[in-house]
Amino acid sequence: MADLVCTISETVTLNGSLRGSVNTLTTTGINDIFERIVTCTASVATTIGVFAALPSTSPGAIDVDRTKYVRVTNLETAVTIELAVVTTASNYQVTIRPGASHILFSGDVVALGEEDTTPSFGTMENLASLQVKPTTVATARVELLVGLE
């Protein structure tokens, strides 16, 4: 078993004063790492990860119940991507600018997409897949890192 350490650091100098913070989260008990870099074709949705309660039911599926850390990073310097976080019954989408990441700290009961502006807290769903689509006519390289217990 190993510890997976995630450190987020922000620094900015405003009016000669340094501002920002460093936040570190340690996830213990990591036994497996899934890591890949995928070239996502321009204007096409590419599935970069599939999750299932029983990974044997889907080729290449990642065990959603054992997933404790998920990071999707846009490795490009000039191409923005859209990431769809697809759950068992909904999805939400975010834009990831060049060099940026989107992080989740679980695979089960982790997300929910809704059509209104009133959150229904406590009704989260499991990850089903992660899909990426570049926003321009250029391809994009995307890194996926998943830590599992």
N, C-alpha and C positions, 0 to 999 in steps of 0.2 A: 504494500500500500504506500501511496505517496500523497503529499500535499500539493494541491494546485493553488498557486498564489496569483491573484489578479490585482494589479496595481494601476490605479487611474490617477494621473497627475496633471493638474492644470497650473499654468503660470502665465501671468500677463503683467506688464509694467504699465501703470497708468499714472501720469503726472509724477514720474520719478519713483513711484512706490511699487514694490513687488507685491502682487496679489495672487491668490490661488490656493490650492490645497492638494494633499496627497491622501488618497483613500485606498486601503488595502483590505482585501477579503481573502481568507484562506479557506479552501474547501478540502477537508480531510477525507481520507479513505478512497482516493482515486486509484483504480486498478487497471483501467484501460483508457487509451487515448485514440480518438479517430481524427485524423487530419488529412486534408486534401486541398489541392489547388485546382480549381475548375475554370476553364475558359468558357465563358458564357457568350453565345452568339448574339450579335446585334439584333434587336427587335424581336427576339424569341425568348420565351420563358424557359429557363433551364432548372430542373430540379437538382439541387446540390446535396440534399439529404432527405432520407425517408426514415420515419420513426414508427415503431410498433411495439405493443406489449409483449408479443412473441416474435422476436426477430426472424425466426424460422418461417414465418408466414409470408414474408415479402423479401425478395432477393435484395441483399445489401442493406436491410433495415437495421437501424440502431435501436437498442433497447431503451424505450422511452422511460421506463420506471427506474433504470439505473443512471440516466442522464442527469448530471449535476451542474454542468457548465456548457454553454454553447456560445461560440463567437463566430460571427460572419464579418469578414474584413474585405473591403474593396481595395484591391492592390493597385488599381490604376492611378495615374497622376492627372488625368484629364477627363475621365468618363464617370458619370454618375450612374448609379444602379438603383433599381427598386427591388426591395426584398419583401416577399410575401411570406409571412409566418402563418402556415396553415395548420389549424387545429382539427380535432375530430368533428367539429360541426360549424366552424367559422374560420375567418382569417382576418388578419390586419396587415397593412402594408406600410413600409417606411422607405424613405429615400436615404441612401447612404452616399455621401459625397466622396470624391477620391481620397483614399487614405484613411477613411473613417471606418468604424466598426459598430455593430449592433450586438449586444450581449444579453443572454438569458442565463439565469442561474438555476434552472431546473428543466426537465422535459415533461414531467407530469404536472397536472393542474397549474399551468403556467400562463395561459393567455386566453383572451376572449375578444372577438370582434363584435361590435354592436352598431346598429344603424341610427341610434339616437344619441342625445347628449346627457343621458342619465345613466351613469355606471351602475351595473348590477353586481356590486362587489360580492365575492365569495362563490362565483359560478364559473371559475376557470376550467379550461379544458386542456387535454394532453396535446403535445405536438404531434402532427401527422407528417408534415414535410416542410422543407424550406425551398423556396423557388426564387430565382433571380432573373431580372430582365434589365439589360442596359437601356438607358433612356435616350441614347443616340444611335447613329448608324455604325458605331464602332463596337467591337467585341470588348469584353471586360474579364480580367482575371480576378477570381474571388477565392479567398481562403476560408475554409470551414474547419474549426477546431471544436471537438466535443470531448469533454472529460466525463468518464463514467465510473461509478463505484463498483 
